């Protein structure tokens, strides 16, 4: 095999190797019947609806394994919230592996008892998880006693998007350098 053919073969293999580890995504149902929650009012529980939540630190969480992603850097989500707040607003953090990636505000609605949807798409610095990611929705403020609460009735969707792995970026860069040097040699 000539030097030119060998260089082309190596560059192609490097590019294909880098492409094989490119970004991907996985969608999970959260909150779900398996989601553990903690309410200062009602203690711990599992499943949805998540009971009454109105105190800083109340949360609903769930761990997902086997995503195949070493790190994630984007999230698109949509989840329902049952709103029985009086006049105050409730602030929620959306958290991945202990890192808050977004915040939402559920407005007080005069004890309306309606179900609304919180949704957004966010990007952030890569969060490593080695294929395992814990999603959490946590309350960050406390509503005054008697001014209502919220809960999570379930069937939300969270789409995690993987960050390209550093090794993939190195392979892609090496492949591009190889192709560039091949092109220079061909035209020289």
C-alpha positions as CSV (number, residue, x, y, z in Angstrom):
1,X,0.0,0.0,0.0
2,X,1.4,3.4,-1.0
3,X,2.1,6.1,1.6
4,X,-0.8,8.1,0.1
5,X,-3.3,5.3,0.4
6,X,-2.2,4.5,4.0
7,X,-2.6,8.2,5.0
8,X,-6.1,8.3,3.5
9,X,-7.0,5.1,5.3
10,X,-5.8,6.4,8.6
11,X,-7.5,9.7,8.2
12,X,-10.8,8.0,7.2
13,X,-10.6,5.7,10.2
14,X,-10.0,8.6,12.5
15,X,-12.9,10.6,11.1
16,X,-15.2,7.6,11.3
17,X,-14.1,6.8,14.9
18,X,-14.9,10.4,15.9
19,X,-18.2,10.3,14.2
20,X,-19.2,7.1,16.0
21,X,-19.0,8.9,19.4
22,X,-20.9,12.0,18.5
23,X,-23.6,13.6,20.5
24,X,-26.9,11.8,21.0
25,X,-29.9,12.1,23.2
26,X,-32.2,10.0,25.4
27,X,-35.7,10.8,26.6
28,X,-37.0,9.6,30.0
29,X,-40.3,10.0,31.8
30,X,-39.9,12.1,34.9
31,X,-41.6,12.5,37.4
32,X,-43.0,9.0,37.2
33,X,-44.5,6.3,39.4
34,X,-40.9,5.4,40.5
35,X,-39.9,8.9,41.5
36,X,-39.1,9.2,45.2
37,X,-40.1,12.5,46.8
38,X,-39.7,14.4,50.1
39,X,-42.2,16.8,51.5
40,X,-41.6,18.7,54.7
41,X,-45.3,18.4,55.3
42,X,-45.8,14.7,54.6
43,X,-42.3,13.2,54.8
44,X,-40.9,10.8,52.2
45,X,-42.9,8.9,49.6
46,X,-42.7,7.4,46.1
47,X,-44.7,8.0,42.9
48,X,-47.0,10.7,41.7
49,X,-48.7,12.8,42.6
50,X,-45.9,13.9,44.9
51,X,-48.1,15.2,47.7
52,X,-47.9,18.7,49.2
53,X,-44.7,20.7,48.6
54,X,-44.3,24.2,49.8
55,X,-41.0,24.2,51.9
56,X,-37.5,25.0,50.8
57,X,-35.8,21.7,50.1
58,X,-38.9,19.7,49.2
59,X,-38.1,17.7,46.1
60,X,-38.9,14.9,43.6
61,X,-36.1,12.9,42.1
62,X,-35.2,9.9,40.0
63,X,-32.0,8.2,38.8
64,X,-31.7,6.9,35.3
65,X,-28.9,4.4,34.4
66,X,-27.6,3.0,31.1
67,X,-27.8,6.1,29.0
68,X,-24.4,5.4,27.5
69,X,-23.4,9.0,27.8
70,X,-20.2,9.9,29.6
71,X,-21.4,13.5,30.0
72,X,-24.5,15.6,29.1
73,X,-24.6,19.3,28.2
74,X,-28.2,20.0,27.2
75,X,-31.7,19.3,28.5
76,X,-35.1,19.8,27.1
77,X,-37.9,19.2,29.5
78,X,-41.7,19.5,30.1
79,X,-43.4,18.5,33.3
80,X,-46.8,19.2,34.8
81,X,-47.3,21.1,38.1
82,X,-50.5,21.1,40.1
83,X,-50.8,24.7,41.4
84,X,-52.8,25.3,44.6
85,X,-50.8,28.3,45.6
86,X,-52.5,31.4,47.1
87,X,-50.8,34.7,46.4
88,X,-47.1,33.7,46.6
89,X,-44.9,32.2,43.9
90,X,-43.0,28.9,44.2
91,X,-39.5,28.7,42.7
92,X,-38.1,25.4,41.4
93,X,-34.6,24.4,40.4
94,X,-34.1,21.7,37.8
95,X,-31.1,19.7,38.8
96,X,-28.9,17.1,37.1
97,X,-26.4,15.1,39.3
98,X,-26.6,17.8,42.0
99,X,-26.0,20.7,39.5
100,X,-28.8,23.2,39.0
101,X,-29.2,23.8,35.3
102,X,-32.5,25.8,35.2
103,X,-35.0,27.5,37.4
104,X,-38.8,27.9,37.0
105,X,-41.4,30.0,38.8
106,X,-44.9,28.7,39.5
107,X,-47.1,31.7,40.1
108,X,-49.6,32.0,42.9
109,X,-53.1,31.7,41.4
110,X,-55.5,32.3,44.2
111,X,-55.8,28.6,45.1
112,X,-56.9,27.9,41.5
113,X,-56.2,24.1,41.6
114,X,-55.1,24.0,38.0
115,X,-52.4,21.9,36.3
116,X,-49.8,23.9,34.3
117,X,-46.7,22.9,32.5
118,X,-43.2,24.0,33.1
119,X,-40.9,23.5,30.1
120,X,-37.6,24.8,28.7
121,X,-34.5,23.9,26.7
122,X,-31.1,24.7,28.3
123,X,-27.4,24.1,27.6
124,X,-24.7,24.1,30.2
125,X,-21.1,23.0,30.9
126,X,-20.9,19.2,30.5
127,X,-22.0,17.2,33.6
128,X,-20.2,13.9,33.9
129,X,-22.3,10.9,34.9
130,X,-20.7,7.8,33.3
131,X,-24.1,6.8,32.0
132,X,-26.1,7.5,35.2
133,X,-28.0,10.7,35.7
134,X,-30.1,11.8,38.7
135,X,-32.8,14.3,37.8
136,X,-34.3,16.4,40.6
137,X,-36.9,19.2,40.8
138,X,-36.4,21.0,44.1
139,X,-38.2,23.9,45.8
140,X,-36.0,26.9,46.6
141,X,-38.3,29.0,48.7
142,X,-40.9,28.4,51.4
143,X,-44.5,29.5,51.1
144,X,-46.1,31.0,54.2
145,X,-48.3,28.6,56.1
146,X,-51.9,28.7,54.7
147,X,-50.8,30.1,51.3
148,X,-51.1,26.8,49.4
149,X,-48.7,24.3,47.8
150,X,-47.8,22.5,44.6
151,X,-47.3,18.9,43.6
152,X,-46.1,17.0,40.6
153,X,-48.8,14.8,39.0
154,X,-46.3,13.0,36.7
155,X,-45.7,12.1,33.1
156,X,-43.1,14.7,32.4
157,X,-40.5,14.2,29.7
158,X,-36.8,15.0,30.0
159,X,-34.5,14.7,27.0
160,X,-30.8,14.6,28.0
161,X,-28.3,15.3,25.2
162,X,-24.7,14.0,25.4
163,X,-21.7,16.1,25.2
164,X,-19.1,14.9,22.7
165,X,-16.4,13.1,24.6
166,X,-12.9,14.7,24.6
167,X,-11.4,11.6,23.0
168,X,-13.8,12.0,20.1
169,X,-12.7,15.6,19.6
170,X,-9.1,14.6,19.6
171,X,-9.8,11.9,17.0
172,X,-11.8,14.3,14.9
173,X,-8.9,16.9,15.1
174,X,-6.3,14.3,14.2
175,X,-8.4,13.2,11.2
176,X,-8.7,16.7,10.0
177,X,-4.9,17.4,10.4
178,X,-4.2,14.2,8.5
179,X,-6.5,15.2,5.6
180,X,-4.9,18.6,5.5
181,X,-1.4,17.2,5.3
182,X,-2.5,14.8,2.7
183,X,-3.9,17.6,0.6
184,X,-0.7,19.6,0.9
185,X,1.4,16.6,-0.1
186,X,-0.8,16.0,-3.1
187,X,-0.6,19.6,-4.4
188,X,3.2,19.9,-3.6
